[in-house]
Amino acid sequence: MDPQRSQIYHWIRTGRHVIRTDYKKPSSVRSGIVASDAAESSNDNDASATSTTSSSLPNELLGADDDVLIPKTVDINRIFHQGRETWAQLLESAKSLPLNSFPVWVRDPSITLKDIPALPKSLPKNGVLVGQPLWHVPDPEHQEKDAQNNGWNLQYVRGLQKYFRLCFSQPIECRLAVESDFSHFGHVPHPDGRPFAAPDGLSLLTLCWSYIISVRFLELQRVKVQYSRQFLQPRIVKASHAQQGDVVLNLGASVSRALVRWLCAILAPKPGWFADGGGFPPWAAYCSGDIHFTVSTNEAITFSPNEELPPTSAQATEFLIELCGLYGLGPEKGMHRSSEILLPATAAFLAALALPFYRHVNLQPQFTVPTLGNRTIDRAVLEPIHQYVVDLPYYMTLSMHPRSLGSVLWSIFWQPDIECNVVSPWLSSILSVLRPIIDSRNLVILAKVFAIRRPRVGIWWLGVFLLGDHTVLDWIARYLETLEERWGFGSMAPPDTAVAAWTGSPQSFLDQKPSYTSRNLLDPVSRADLLRHRHNRRLQDETSLPLSWRPFGYVAKETIELDLWPWLEYGDFREYVHWVWWIKEGKSAVCDIQLGFRKDTGRFVIDVPDSLELNHPDQLTGCNNVIKLTPSRESTLRMITYCIEDICGDRDTNISTVCGAKVHPWLKYWRGLE
């Protein structure tokens, strides 16, 4: 028995912890493995020999039957075929939906809000806003009343801080064009020849929502808005000579002067409004490009700079509703009972919420020329618009933090039962199904697939797709091959446990409850449970990149830090409590506690099913696709990184590592053990 393990047994038997310093710490201790693992690899050299004899890493994942890291060929084939069968079924379901229809859940964006905190009622006017979650981590050895320590309850732990940028120097520039090859939502034809039409008036309504959200944000900052010198000059209908291809809004004689003035500002090819003191909110946008908007009225109307104040967010909301009624921007009758035509105002709302994400990743919103009719609609269908505005402080919180939203978006591909070393066949199976959709730039079908798989996640993807830049499709393909969407920028895919609690949509194995509850010393502990409990003791750790995929294998309980044993034996898990905003007032900071949407409003749609069940093919065959090595290798290396860090964050290669891993070919050129 090695000296380190001997100390642990002495501690257990006698209750006395004696630190010995009269021995040399071994350079390699085969800890963190149970008998079944030991049988697979008798020594480090065997593990190296079973994987590859090549001096360089291959690009393809090839199975190995007796390896501590590389999955077996049969497991690779099984995961690939299950994944392909699962995603093929999702694609088939998406294609079966009626034209321009989406799953019924998409009509209610509030399904994403669960415990998202509202923005403070009084926002700072510039700089950044700081906030962090409060977690409850039960202590199995102490009752709640016994956990108090000088007024502090040690079972409540603050998590990582987030920083929210409050203003930008310029608004986001959108583009409007009519070229047939111009990428936008809905440009790909339907198999029966009919086009997938973008929601009616998408560009127009998105600019309306951009203003409403921005001004509501400025109202929280107590900042006033002014019209700029950039605005459209209304033309008389009979004398109007718009350029070919321009979008003409014929407002007639029934609309108010205030509505005309507002439209002339938000549709101008340069920013038509600004905030006192400078800077623009994250959602501020304007539309330029080859095609321009033209506003026409029955009578001549002229404006002068600073003649009148722009509308408040509430007034602009009424203008938006009036505009929808004027042009019949609402659903048609006779909708499919299990799906629904997306309300144009809802589609534009989702698109506007995605604007800060576009800014952060340097994408450009791109719209086709809007379709504007004059059909009559039931104004009752527009009532949800008022609720969207009431709930804006919740939507804005997630929308204005692109990295948090990124963790939501990329969790669309996460699967609870996929282990780290078989991530490659899982992602490869998805790409084999979605590649034709990606190559054809069919944003509509892909949006439907995502909405069916995970509605709370897919609804944010829909907003991203509605803004029309198809570059994101290339990022999806790259992520499915490399586990990184963009080269050189760092991935936005790592999970965020706080955001998972906000949305009610898990992003990683860390969001699942531990399965191990045993007081038997001989019972092995899954690495997944071990890393969950370690994570709960390091909720403010900023140094480690979180892991999405489930760790594989087991470790002997005797090799785990004694500090974790109570949690391993009772299985208690952390719970999200609330969010704390830190507001700077003078030289101090005050906290603003936000309980979240569900507790504040009493509203939340609980039963929104994710399609996370794996489909099993009738017959498993070999895999003819080339499966990239990188996703499985990178996920496994990240797992090993977590395994060698204890609850304090100290690194020790002898802590619960994998037997044979130190000289494994997957670790070649990797410096994670240094």
N, C-alpha and C positions, 0 to 999 in steps of 0.2 A: 504494500500500500504506500502511495507517495506521501510525503510529509504533510502536504497541504490537506489531503483528504483525512489523514490521521488526526490532524488538529480538529477538523469538523466533528469526527466521531467522538473525540475526547470531550468536546464542548457539549454534545448531545447527551453523553452518558453522565457527566459530572456537573454540568451547568457552569463550569469554569472555563473562561476563554483565556488560554495561555498562548502568547505570541512567541513563536520560536524564531530565532535568527541564526541558528547554528547550522543551517543547511543551505545549500545553493539551490535557488529556484530553478526547476527544470525548464529547459528551453522549449520543450514540446510535451504537453500533457494531454492525453487523449480523454479530455473531459467533454461533457455535454453529449454523451452517446449511450444508448442502452444496448443490451445484449444483441438485439436484432440488428442494430447498426453495425456492431462489431463483427458480426458474422459476414457482413457484406464486404468488409475490407479489413484484412488482417494487419496491414501496415500501410504507411504513407506511400511507399514505393508501389505497392499493388494498385492503389487508387490512381496513381499517375499512369501506370501501364495500361489500365483498362480503358482509359479515355482516348488517348491519341499518342502516337509516336512522332507527330509532326512538330517541328520547332516553332511553328507559327499557328495562330488560332484559325480554324476554318470559318467560313461565312455561313455554313449550313449546320443546322442542328441535326446530329445523327445520334440515334439511341445507343445506349450501352446497358447490358443486363446486370453488370456487377460494378456499379459506380455510385459513389456517395452523393454526387451532384447531378450527373447527367441522367435524365429519365430513360426508362426502357422504351424500346421501339414500339411495343404494343400500347404503351400509354400515350406516346406521341400520336400514333394513328387514331386511338380512341378519342382523344381530345379534339383532334382536327375534324374528324367525321361528325362528332357530336356538335361542334361549333358550326360547321357548315350546314348541318341539318337544321339547327336552331335559327340561324340567321336567314337561311333560305325560306323558312316558314314566315319569319317576320317580313321579308321582302314580298312574299306572296300575299300576305295580309294587307300590306301597304298598297299593292297594285290593285287589290280587289275593292278598295274604297272608291266611292263615286268620284267623278271628276271634281277637282277643287275642294274636296271634302277632307276633313281631318278627324282623328279620334275625338270623341265627345269631350274628353277631359281638357282639350286645348282651349275650349271656349272660356275656361275659368282660370286665369293666370294665378289666382290666389292659392292654387294647390301647391305652389312653391314656397309659400310664406311661413308655414308652421311656426317656428320660434325665431324668425328673423326679427332683430330689434329695430325699432323706429329710430330715425335720426333724432337728435336732441331738438327740443322745441326752440332752443336758442343756439344757433350755430355760430362759430367764429367766422369772421368775414374773410379771412385769408389763412394761408399756411396749411397745416394738416390737422385732421381730427384723429384722436387716438382712442382706441377702445380695446377691451379684452374680455374674454368669457370668464365666468365663475363656474367651477366644477365641484360637484360633491363626490368625494372619493371615500366611501365608508371604511371605517377601521374595524375589522372583525373583532379585535381584542378589547375595544372600548365602546361603551354605549354613547349615544349622542350627547347625553348630559355630562358624561365624563370626559368628553373631548375638549372641553373648554380649558384654555390656558391663558390666564390673565386677560380674559375678555375675548380672546381669539379662539375660534373654533377651527382646530387643525384639520378637520375633515373637509373643509371648504378651501379649494385651491384655485388661484387665478391662473389662467392660461396665457398663451402667447398674445402679445399686443399686435394690433393691426393699425396701419397708418392710412388714412383716407385723404387724398389730395383734394382740396376744395375748389381751386380755380385754375384756369389755363389762360395763356396769353391770346389764343385764337380759337374760334369755333371750328367745328369739323366741317370740311368741305365735301359735299355730296355732288354726284354728277348725274345728269339726265341725258340720255341718248336714245337713238332709234335704230342703230345699226343692227342687222339681223344676227350678227355674231357677237353682239355685245352681251356680256354675261350679266344676267339678272335673274331674279326669282321668277320662274315660269316661262323661260324662253325655249325649253325643250318640248317638242311636240309629243302628244299622247300617242300610244301605239295605234289608235284608230284614226289618227290624222288630226284630231282636234288639239289645239294648244292648251297647255297648262297655263291658264291666265294668272298673272299676279293679282292679288286682291285689288279691287277697284280703288283708284285714287291713292295707292300706297304711298307714293312720293309726297303728295299733297298732305295727307293725314300724318305722315311721319314728321314732317316739318311743323305741323300744328302741335303734335305731342312734344316735339323737341322744345318748343317754346313753353308749353304748359309745365313740363317737368322742370325746366330751367328756372322759370319764374317762381314756381312753388319753392324751389331750393333757395332762391334769393330772398323770398319772403321769410324763410326760417333764419336767414342771416340779417334780416331787417335792412336790406339793400333795395333801393329803388331802381326802376328800369326807365330808360329813355329811348326814343326813336333816334336812329342815326340819320345822316344825310343820304344814305343809300336806300332808295325805295323805288318801286315801280310807279309810273304815272298812269293812272287809269285812263282808258280810252273810251270814247263813245262807241256804242255797238255799231251804228251805221257807218261811222267813219273809221272804224278799226281796220288796219292793214297789217296784220301780224305776219311775220316771216313764215315761210313754209316749214311745217313741222313744229312750230311753237305750240305750247299748250295754252289754249285760250279759256279763261274762266269768265263766262258770261253771267254776271251776277244780276242782270236785269234791274228792276226798279224797286224790288221788295226788300232788299237788304239795307242794313243801317250803314251810315257813313263810318262808324267805328269799326265795323267788320271789314269794310273795304280798305280802310287805312291799315288795319292789322295784316290783312293778306298781302297788301303791297309791300309791307316790311319783311314778313317772314319768307316770301317767295322771291325776294330780290336776289340777283346773282352775287351780291356781296352782303356782309352782315348788316341787317336792317334795324338792329336794336343793340343796345349795350347796357351794362350795369354801371351805376355810379361808382366811381373809384377804380374802374378798370377791371379787366379780367372777365372770363366767361365760365359758367358752370360746366361740368363734364358733359352735359347733353346738348349744349348749344351747337347749332348746325345751320348751314345755308346751302343752297343748291346752285351750282354753276354748270358749265358744260356747253355743248353745241346747241342744245335746245333750252329755251327760256320760257318762263311763265308770262302770260299777258293777261291783265285784268281789264275787263270791259264792263261798262255800266250804261244804262239808258240815258243818263244825264252827265254832263261834264262835272268832274270832281277834281279839285286841286288841293294839294297839301303844302304846308310850309314846315320847315324843321322846327321841332319843339312846340308845335302848335297845340298838341294834345298829348296826354300821357298814354302809354301802351296799356292794354288791359291787364288786370290781375289774373292769376291762375284760374280763379273761379269764373271770371268774365270770359276768358279765352276758352274755357270748357264749354260754355254756352255757345260761343261762336263755332266751335268744332261740331257740336250737335246740330246747330243750324245748317252748317255746311253739308253734313251727312244727309239731312233731310232735303236740302236743295238739290243735290245731285243723286239722290237715291242710293247712297252708299250704305247698303244694308243687305241682309240675306234674302234670297228669293224664297217663295213659298214651296212647300212640298219637299222638305229636306229629308235625307235618309235618316232613319230612326236610330241607327247606332253610330252615326257620324254626323258632322255638321259643316256646312259652308262656314268658313272662318269670317266672322264679322270684320269688315275692313278696318274699323276703328280699333278693334282688338289686335289685328295683325300689325297695324301701324304702332300701337302702344308697345308691343313686344319688340318691334324693330328699333324704336326710340330708346328702349332700355338697353339695347345692345350697342348703342353709339359709343359709350366710354370704352368698351372692350375693343371696338374697331380702332379708336384713337390709340390705345395702348399698344396694339400689335401692328400699327401702321397699315391698316386696311382702309380702303375708301368705299363708302356706301355708293352703290350704283343702281339706278332705277331706270326702268323703261318708261316711256311716255304713258301717263295715267289714262285710264279709261273712265270718262265721266259721262254719265247718262242723266236722265231726268225722270226716272220712274218714281212712283210713289211708294214709300215704305211705311211700315207701322213704327211710329216714333218710340213705342214701348221697347223695341229691340235695342234702342240706344241707351236705355237706362243704366246698364252696367258701367257706362263711361263715368258717371258720377262716382260710383264706388271705387273705380280705379284711382280717381283723383284723391278721394278720402284716404285711400291706403298708400298713397305715394311715399310717405316717409319710410315705409317698410320696403317697398320695391327699390327705392333709391339706395338703401344701404348696401344691398348686394350688387346692384347695377354699377355703382360708382367705384367698386373695388375689383378691378379686372382679374387679379390673381385669384381671388376667392371665386369669382365667376368661372375662371378657367378650371379650377378644381371640380366644379359642378359639371362643366361641359365634357371634360375628358373622362369623367366617371361613367359615361354612357357605355364604355367598353368593358368596365369592370364586371367580373363574375365572381360571386362569393366562393365557389368551390374550386377555383383554378389556383393551383399552387405555383410558387415562383418559377420552378424549373420547367413548367409546361406552358408558360405564358406565350412562347413563340408559336406553337401549333394553334393555340386559341386565337391569337391575333391574325395569324396567317389564314385561318378558316374564314374569319370575318372579311378579310381583304379579297379572298377568292369569290365571295358572294357580292361584295359591294364594288369591286373593280369596274364592271361595266357601267354602273350608275355613276361612279366618280369620273370615268373617262368621258361619259356623255354630258357631264356637268348638270346632271338632273337634280337640282337642289330640292325640288318638290317631293320626289319619291324618297330621297334620303331623309328629309324632314319628317315624313310620315313614318318611316321605319323607326327613327329615333323616338318619335312620340308614342309609338306602340310599345316599344321595348321599355322605356322608362319615362312616363309622362312628365314627372316633375323635372327631369333633366331635359327631355326632348323639347319642352316648351321654350327653354333658353336657346337651344340650337335653332329653333324655328326663327327666333328673333335675329340670330346671326345670319341665317340663310336669307331672310327677307331683305337684308341690306345689300345682298347681291354680289359681293366680291367672291369669285370662285377660287381665289388663292387658298382659302381655307380648305377646299377639297384636296389640294395637294398636301396640305398639312396632315389631313386625316390619313391619306395613303402613307405618308412618311412615318407617322406615329405607329401605324400598324406594322411597319417593318423594322423600326428602330427604337420604339418606345420614347421618341422625342419628336415633337411636331415640327420644330424649326432648328436648323443647325446654327450653333453659335449664339443662341439667345437664352438657352436654358428652358427647360420644359415648364409649362403651366399645369401639367397633369398630376403632380404629386398631391395626395389627398390632404384634406383639411378637416379635422374632426369637428371643429367648431361650426364650419359651414355645413357639414353633414347634419349636425344637430339643428341648425337653422332651417334647412329645407326638408328634413325628414327623409332624405335620400342617402343611404350609406355610400361611402366612397372607398372603403378599404376594410380589411379584416379587423382593424382597430375599432371599427364601429359595431362589431359583433360582440356579444357577451361571451365570456370564457366558458369552455365546456368542462374543464377539469375541476372537480371538487373531491379531494381524497386526502386523508391524513396518513395513508400508508406510505412509508418511506420507500418501498420497493416499486410503487406505481410510477411509471414514466410520465413525464409532463410534455405535452405537445409544445413545439417551439412557438406556435401561434399564441397559445395561452401565456407562455413565458414572456413574450415580447409585448403582449397586451398589458400585462401587469407592470412591466418595466416602464412602458410608455405612460401609464397612469401616475408613476412617481416622478416623471420628468415632463410635466405639462408645459413648462416654460422653456424647454430646450429649443434653442434656435440653431444649433449646430448640425443636427442630423436631418437628412432628407427623409420624410415619411415614406413608408412602404405601403403600396396598395394591395399587392397580391399576397395570398396566404402562405406563410412559411411552411415548409414541409419537415417531416421527421420529428423525433422525440429526444428528450434529454433526461438523464437520471436526476431525480429530485435532489440527491445528495450533492450535486454539483452546482445547485442554484443558491444564490445569496439567501441566507437565513431570514433577512429582512422581508423577503417576499413570501415566505412560507404561510403566514396567516391568510393572505389573499388567495394563494393557491389552494388552500384547504377549505376555504369557505366560498370562494368564487364571487365575491362582491365586485361590482363594476361601477365605474364612474357614471354620473348623470349630469347633464347640462342644467344649470340653474337659471342664470340670466346673463345679460351683457352689461358691461360698465363702460360708459363714455367718460373720458377725462377731459374736462373743459378748463382751459386756462383762464383764470381771472386774476389779473395783476401779476403778482409774483408766485401765486399758488395755483393749484389745480383742484377743481371740485369734481365729484363724481356724479354722473347722471345714470341711474340704474334703469334699464329697459327690460321688462319681463318678456317681451316678444309678442308677435301677432296673435297667437292662439290665446294667451292669457289676457291680453289687452282687449280683444274684440269678442272672444268666445266663438269665433268662426274658424273652422279649419276642416277641410274635406279629408277625412281619415282614409277612407276606402278608395285609394287610387292605386290599382295593382301594377306592379312591375312584372314584366315577362322575363323572369330570370330562371325559369325551369329549362333544363337542358333536354333537347329532343334526342332520342336514341335511334340511329338508323337501323333498319332491319338486318343489315349485314355489314360487318366491318371488313374493309379491305386495306391493302397497302395505300400509302399516301404518295401520289405522283407529284405533288407540288413541292417546290423547293422551300423549305421552312428556314427562315433566317435565325441565326444563332443569337443575335444581339439581345432581343427582349428577354429570353430565358436567362442568359448569362448576366445581364445587368440586374435583373430582379433578384437573382440568386446572390450576387455579390452584395447587393444592398441588404439582403437578409443576413449575410455573414457579418456585415458591418454592425448591424443591430445586435447580433449574438455576442459580439466581443465587447459590448459596452454594458456596464452594470447600471444599477439604478441611480448612481451618482454621475454617470456619464464617463467614468474612468474606463480606459481601454485596456484590456488584457486578453491576449490571444488564447489564454487558457480557460476563459470563461465560456462555457457552453458553446464551444465552436464545434465544427464537424470533423470527425476523424478523417484524416487524409486530405483535408482541404488545403493545407498550407503549401503543398507541392502539386496541387491539382492544376492541369493545363488551363482551366478557366481563370485561374488566378495569375497567370503569366502576364507580366507587364502591369499588374494591378498593385497599387501601393497601399491598399486599405489595411494591411496587417502591420504596417510600419508604425 
